[in-house]
Amino acid sequence: MKTSEYVKSLRGKDAKALAEELTALRREQFNLRMQQGAGQATKPHLVREARKKIARVKTIARSQVK
């Protein structure tokens, strides 16, 4: 999924769905870090992508609060 499509799909979600998405992304980030620490990371670029997705979700959640 392209970034613009991902952001559009996030904007259509409510606060609870965004919180669930954030939890799932943090779990994914943790698993990727553990793989990297154990030397089993096959796709190290996914760690950076997970961080960026987390930032996008937090930004959209914060903009919906206002």
C-alpha positions as semicolon CSV with decimal commas, in nm:
position;residue;x (nm);y (nm);z (nm)
1;M;0,000;0,000;0,000
2;K;0,133;0,340;-0,089
3;T;0,184;0,598;0,181
4;S;-0,091;0,828;0,058
5;E;-0,341;0,541;0,052
6;Y;-0,234;0,436;0,401
7;V;-0,284;0,789;0,535
8;K;-0,627;0,813;0,372
9;S;-0,730;0,486;0,533
10;L;-0,608;0,613;0,871
11;R;-0,803;0,936;0,841
12;G;-1,123;0,735;0,799
13;K;-1,076;0,556;1,133
14;D;-1,199;0,667;1,472
15;A;-0,982;0,712;1,782
16;K;-1,031;0,357;1,907
17;A;-0,933;0,204;1,572
18;L;-0,625;0,428;1,560
19;A;-0,527;0,312;1,908
20;E;-0,557;-0,050;1,796
21;E;-0,348;0,023;1,487
22;L;-0,084;0,188;1,704
23;T;-0,072;-0,113;1,936
24;A;-0,029;-0,349;1,642
25;L;0,249;-0,135;1,494
26;R;0,434;-0,116;1,825
27;R;0,413;-0,494;1,858
28;E;0,549;-0,528;1,503
29;Q;0,831;-0,285;1,582
30;F;0,921;-0,479;1,896
31;N;0,932;-0,808;1,705
32;L;1,150;-0,653;1,435
33;R;1,391;-0,515;1,696
34;M;1,417;-0,856;1,861
35;Q;1,492;-1,018;1,525
36;Q;1,756;-0,755;1,458
37;G;1,913;-0,805;1,800
38;A;1,929;-1,180;1,749
39;G;2,088;-1,133;1,408
40;Q;1,792;-1,284;1,225
41;A;1,664;-0,971;1,051
42;T;1,608;-1,058;0,687
43;K;1,462;-0,717;0,598
44;P;1,621;-0,451;0,820
45;H;1,446;-0,168;0,635
46;L;1,116;-0,271;0,793
47;V;1,228;-0,132;1,130
48;R;1,245;0,218;0,985
49;E;0,913;0,176;0,805
50;A;0,745;0,066;1,128
51;R;0,877;0,377;1,306
52;K;0,741;0,599;1,031
53;K;0,400;0,431;1,038
54;I;0,383;0,480;1,414
55;A;0,458;0,849;1,369
56;R;0,186;0,880;1,104
57;V;-0,074;0,716;1,326
58;K;0,021;0,938;1,621
59;T;0,003;1,250;1,405
60;I;-0,342;1,168;1,270
61;A;-0,471;1,070;1,616
62;R;-0,349;1,399;1,754
63;S;-0,509;1,601;1,474
64;Q;-0,847;1,434;1,536
65;V;-0,849;1,534;1,902
66;K;-0,884;1,905;1,824
